[in-house]
């Protein structure tokens, strides 16, 4: 009787992107007029708990007005549009931020003859809204506002003429203090973006004081009362623009558009000490030809960083997404979020719990409309499972090791019909260990563990496993009873080891004459290579492989499940 191998799976935290599923696009507006989100320095979506807040401006009323829409079930469904402005002038480029039940919105408005910054809030999560508050009052244009909130402290930045200005409310938007001028140079400053963590307020923008546009940063560590010096974040002879910032604790995340590579690319930079020092630039996109990327938006939740932007690499402009699960140390592959022949632009991302929310504008309906997409587990840190296994035919009792090969591990519901919850494919080493990532599983929930290999019998854990603080462990090798129904074979006596039965070549859940026939056929053909019929993984299908199916079919080895 052939010996099997022990399977240990170590699920470790990935440094790449998270792999949960994006759901279908949802159309949020439906009228023949133009609907638009804002410049990337603003934020047109903000989530708190299960309530998602979306703002935009559109022309359905004969002039541009600010509109609002919300979901109270985490983006599964959305309520009707709410018109927030009502005047004969135009209102543009809203930005939204939320703290608990209080929703804060700022925008540009021409009701006073020139562009001014206006503010509005809801104290009941968007059910009702207070009156408009004019935040600026001068003859110069005030535009491109961005808002961030921490508790009852509201922070607003905007561009006025060619400088960046700031304003503060310490009573949740009931009243605002005086304007603070953040820049003071002869060059133009534009596109401010603000983010806040406790009493630390962080502002980024781009300006041309150095002869071309570069990214700059400024912070306040006392809630906006006083401000430090400007910090130049980029330094190259090409344009750096369209900047966005998001902070989690002391870790700042900044994205922007950079032309140093001949094409417009998305770049990223972070500070891990609250803005005191900065790491090197990281290039997030790579384009060829005339394609380019623009208008990134960044949002962070814990150690997971999310970036969206629009990109014309596919011949038309689409929305793309990228994430880092290690706080910006490394990023996974690009994910294309839209796929239609029309253009998709000006995307924004927000995170609440494990759910990632994205909103953008696009033309698939013949005119510009607002669209939304979500990933229900996109901000969940992958769970780590420590798991060990050997495969019967691949194990050598002389060397006490196995030939390395891939397996897939499934997490299943513990109740009938035992549906698959998540799966991960990984390589088992010669010692039977492997690294497997699970992004749809949750801490504190019981799962049966199932391991499948290309020519072995599907084997279940005898008991459910549970993840605690992102980690769990399970080993099949030490006891036959670690497999459900004792469905393992002894493969070594010193040390005592058990392994998964080899021989289910056609993966039908039984080792029988059908599997033996497939091996015999390949023996007759002198088949070689990486084949399911090569049960001992020596690269050749021969009579040695047939021994496994003969022994295991004689013993009526089949899959055993709860």
N, C-alpha and C positions, 0 to 999 in steps of 0.2 A: 504494500500500500504506500503510495507516494506521499511524501510530506509536503505540507503547505507552508505558506509564509505568513508572518504576522504583519498586521497593518497598523501603523501608528500615523495619525495625521496631525500635523501641527499647523493649525491655522494661524498665520501671523498677519500683522497689520500691513496693509499694502501702502507703498509710497506713491502709487499711481492713482488714476481716476477711479471713482466708484462706478459699479457696473449695474446698478438698479435700473429699472425700466422707465423710460419717458412715455407718458400717455399721449393720447391724440390731441391735436390742436383744438382749441375752443374759440369760436368767433364771439367777441364781446360786443361789437357794435354792428348795426345793420341799418344804414341809411345811405342815401345817394350822395351825401356830402363828404367832404374830406375830413378824416379823423387822423390825429397824429399824436404820438408820444413826443418826448422832449429831447433836448440835447443830452449827451451821456453824463454830464456833470450832475444832472438832476436824478431823481429816482422816481419812476412812475408806478412803482409797486412796493408795498410794505405789508408784511404779515406779522400778526401777533396771535399766537395760539392757532385756533382754527379760522380766524377771521383774516381774510385777504382783502386789501384795499388797493384799488387801481384808479389812476387819474390820467386824463388826456385832455386834448382840446379838439373841437370839431366845428364845422361850419353849417350844421343843419339848421341853425336859427338865422341865417343870413349874415352873420358875422361870427367870428371865432369866440366860443365860450368854453369854460372849464367844465368838464363832466367827471363824474365819479361813479364807480360801481364796486360792489363788495360781494364776497362769498363768506358764508358763515359755517361752511363745512369743509374748510381746507382746500377750496378750489374745485370741488366736485361739481358744484353748480353755482351760478351767479344770479343775484337779484337784478331788478330793473335799474336803468341809468338814472342818476340824479344830476340835475343841472345845478352847478354851484355858483355861476355868475350870471348876471342879467343886466347888461347895459348895451348901449348902441355902439360902443367902441369894441375893439378886439382884445381878447385875453389869450395868452399864449403860455406854453412851456411850464406846466405845473410840476411840482416836486412834492412828494408825500413822505411823512415819517410818522411812526406810531409808538406810543408807550402805553401799554395796557389798553384801556378803553378810549384814550384820548388820541384823536387823529389830527395831525397838523398838515396843512397844505399851504404852499406859497406859489406865486406865479407872477408873470409880467402882464401889465394891464395898461391900455392906452386911454382910459376914460377921462383922464385929466389932461389930455392933449399931448403928453409925451409918455414914454414908458416909465411906469413906477412898479415897485414891488408891493404886492398885496398878500394878505394872510387870512386864513379861515381855519376854524377848528370845529371838531365834533367831540363832545364829552361822553357820548354813548355808542362808541364804536361805529359811527357812520349813519346812525338812524336819523339824527337831526343835526343841523349845522347852525352855528352862530353867524353873526354879521361879518361882512368883509372889514378888514383892518388895513389901512394904508400904512406901510412901513417906511416908505421913502417920500420925500417931499422936496424936490429941487428941479431946476430947469434942465438938468442933464438927463440922458437916458439911463435908466436902471434896468438891467436885464440879467438873464441866465442865473436865476436864483437856485439855491440848494438848501435843504433843511435837514437837521438831525436833532434828535431829542434824547435826553437821558432823564428819566423820572419826570419832574416838573420843569426842567430847564430846557428851553428851546433855543437852538442856535441856527441862524440864517446867514448865508453868505451870498453875495451877488457881485456882478461887474457894474461899475458906474463910470461912464466915460472910459478911461483906460486904466482904472485901478480896481482892486478887490476891496470890498467893504464887508463889514460884519455887524450883526445886531443880536441882542440877547434878551430873552425873557426868563425870569426866575420864578414866575407864577403860572407856568403852564400855558402861556399865551394870552393871559388876561391883559397884560401890559408889556411893553418893550422899552428897553433903554435906548440910549443915544447910539448913533452910528459910530463905528470904529473903522478907520482906514487902515487896511492891512498892508498895502503896497504903496510905494512912493518912488516911482522912477519915471523917466521920460518915455519909456517904451510902453507898448500896449500889454496889459494883463487880461486874461480871459479864462472862461470856463472853470470857475471855482467849484470844488466839491468838498463837502464837509462830512466828517464822521466823529463820533464822540464815544468815549468810554469813561464813565464816572466823571471826574472833574477835568479830564484831559480832552481837549478839543483839537482836532487835526484838520487842517485845510491844505488842499493842493490846488494848483492852477498851472497855466502855462503863460510865459511872457517872452518878449523879444529883447530884453535889456542887453543880451549878450550878442546881438547881431542876428540871431535866428531864434526861433521859439524853442525854449527849454522848459522842463518840468521843475516847478518850485514847490516848497513845502514850508509850512509855518505851524507852530503849535502854541497852545496855552495850557498850562498845567494847573491853573486855578479857576477853571470853569468859564474862561473867556474874559476875565478881568484884565489880565495883562498878557502880552504876547512876546515870544522870543524872536530871534532874528530869522530872516529868510534862509532856507537851505536849498541849494541847487541840487536836484536829484539826477539830472542828465547832463552829459557833457560831450557833445559831438557836433559836427558841422552841419548836421541835417535837422529837419524839423521834428520836434516832439510836441504832440498836441493831444487833445481829447482825453483828459485824465480823469480817473475815478479812484476813490479811496474808501476802504472799509477797515474797521479795527475790531479786534477781539482781545480784550485785556490789554496787554502791552505790545501785542503784535499788530503792526500796521501792514496793510496790503494795498499796493498802488498799481494800477494798470493804465496804459496809455498807448497812443499810436505813435510809431517811430519810423522815420524814413531812412535811417542809416544804412539799410540793406538794399537800397535802390527801389524797393517797393514798400508800401505801407504795411507794417507788421505790428502785432500786439506784443508789447513788452510788459514785464512785471518786476516789481521791486518790493522788498519787505524790510521792516525794522522790527527787531525782537525786543527792543528796550524802550518802546514808547516814543520813538522818533529821535533819540539821541544819536544813534549811528545807523547806517544803512548798508545792506549787503549789495553785492553786484547785481547788475541788470540780468534778467532772464528773458530770453526771447521765447514767446509762446507759440507763434505761428511761423510757417515757412512757405513762401509763395514763389512761383516762377512766372516768367512771361510778364504780362501786364496786370495780373490779378493782385488784389490788395485786400486788407482788412481794416476796419474802422470802428469807432465808437464803442469801446469796451465798457462794460459795467461789472463791478466786482462786489461780492458779498461774502462774508465769512461767518461761520457758526462753529464755535469751538476751534478745532484744528482743521476744519474742512473749508477750503477756499473755492469759491465758484466764480467763474468768469464767463460772460457771454459777449458776443460781438456780431457785426454783420460782415459778410465775406463774399467776394464774387469769384472765387476759384472755380465754381461750377458753371460759369457762363452767365449766370444771373446771381443776384445778391440773395444770400441765405443767412439764417441765424445759426451760429455755431456756439458750442459750449465746451468748457474744459474745467477740470477740477483737480485739486490737490487734497489728499487726505492726511498729509503730514505738515500742515501749516504753511505750505508754500515751498518746502524744500525741493519737491519734485512734483511734476504734473503728468497726468495721464494723456491719452490720445484725444484729439479733437472729436467731438460728437456733433453731427449735423442735425439740427432740430427742425428745420423746415425743408420742404421738398416740393416746390411748385415752380411753374414757369414765370411767375411774377416776382417782383422784388420784395424782400423783407428787410426792414431797417429798424434802427434805434431800439434795441432790446435792453431790458433791465431785469435784474435777478434779485430775489429776496428769499430768505430762508426762515422757516419757523419749525422747530423740532427737527424731524427727519425729512420734511417736505421742502423741495426746491421749487420755487415759482418763477416763471419767466413770462414777460409781456413784451409785445413788439407791435409795429404797424406793418401792413403789407398790402399788396395790390391784386391778390388773386381774384378778387370779386369785381374787378373792373374799376374800382376806386379804392382809396386808402381806407382800411378798416383796422381795428385793434384786435389782436389775437393773444391767446394765453395758452401756456403749456405747463404741466407740472410733472415732477418726479417724486412719488410718495415716499421713497426711501433713499433719495439721492444724497442726503446729508448724514446718513448713518455710517458710522465708522465700522468697517468690516470686523467681524468677530473672529477670534482665534481658537482653533480646535487642535489640540495635541493628540495625534492619532497614529498608531503603528500597525503595520501589516506585512505579512509575507504571502507570496503566491506559491502554491504547492509546486508546480512544475519549474518555477524559476529559482527555487531554494536549493542550496548545496549544503548538506549536513556536515561535510568535511570542513568547509571554510566558515560555516555558520553564517552565511550571507546569501543574498539573492541578487539576481540580475535586475538592474533598475528598469522600471517601466511605469507607464502612466495608468492611473485609475481615476474614476470619478466617484466622489462621495456625495450622497444625497442626505438632506435633512428632511424628515417626513413628520407629518402630523401624527400624534399618538393615538388618535381616534379613527375608527373606520370611516372612510375607505383609505386612510393613511396617505393623504395627498402630499405631493412634493411641495416643500416650502422653499427650498433653495438647493443648489448643487455647486460643486467646485471640482475642477479638474486639475490634477497636479502630478508631479513625478515622485514616485517612491524611490528612495535611495537604496543602496546595497544593504543598509541596516533596517530597511522597511519604513523609514520615516519620510514624510512629505509635508509640504506647506500648502494649505488650502484656505481660500478666502470665502466668506459668506456675508453678503451685504443685505440679504432680505430676512435673515434671522434676527431674533431679539433676545436680549438678556432675560433671564427668569422664566423662560418658556421651555417645556419639555419637548424633545424631538427624538424620534428613532433615527438611528444612523444606519445607512445602507451603503455598502461599497460594491462597485461594479468594475470588472476588468474585462478586457476584450475576449479572453477565452476561459474565464473562471465563472463559477456559480455565484450569482448575486447573494450576498451575505448580510444579514441584519444584526444589529447589536441586540444583546439579550435584554438590556434595560435602556430606557430613554436617557439621553444626556441633557444637560442644562448649562447654559452660559452664565457665568457670574463675572461682572466687571469686564466683559468682552472676551473671556477665555473659558475654555473647557478642554477636557482630555479624555481619551478612550484608547484602550489597547485590546487587540484580539489575541495576542500571541501567548500569554502566560497560561490561560485556562481555556479548555474546550467550551466551557459554559459561557464564555464571553460572547459567543455567537448565539443568536436566537435558535432554540431547538438543538443546541450543541452541534450546530451544523458546520463543524470544522474537522480537519484531519491532523493527526500528530505528524509533524515533519522532522522532528529532532528529539532525541532522548537526553542529550547532554550538550547544551542546556535543553530543558524540556520546552518545546515550542509547538504551537499549533498554527495552521494556516488555512487559507481559503481553497476549496477544491478546484482543481483545474479540469478542463474538459468540455465546458459548455461553449463549443465553438460557434454555434448559431444563436446563442444568447436567448434561448426560449425558456430558460428556467429549469432545464433538466439535462443531465448528462446521459446520453443514450446512443442507440445504434446509428441515429442520424449524424451525430457528431463523429462517431467512428468512421462512418462512410465518407465524410468530407476529408478526414485525415488520410484514409486509404487512397482516395482519389489523388490527393497531392503527393503521396508517396509514389504512386504509379507515374506521376508526371515529373518526378524529381524536383519538386517545387522548392524554392529557397527564397529568403528575404524576410521582411517583417510581415508575417502572415499569422492570422488567427489560428491556423492549424499547427503552428510551431509551438507546442505546449511547454517545451523546456527552453525556448528562446536561444537555441544554438545556431539559428539562421538556416537550418535545413529541416524539412519535414520528412521524418523517417519513422521506423518502427518504434523507436524510443518514445515518440509522442503518443503512439497508439496505446502504450501501456496505461497511461493515465485514464483515457476514456474506457478502456477495458475494465480496469479495477473499479472505477467510480460508477460506471453503468451497471456493473454486476451488483454493486451495493445500493442501487437505486437512489443515487444522490440527486436531489432536486432542491430547488429553492424552498426555504421554510420561512414563513412570515407569520406575524401575529394574527 
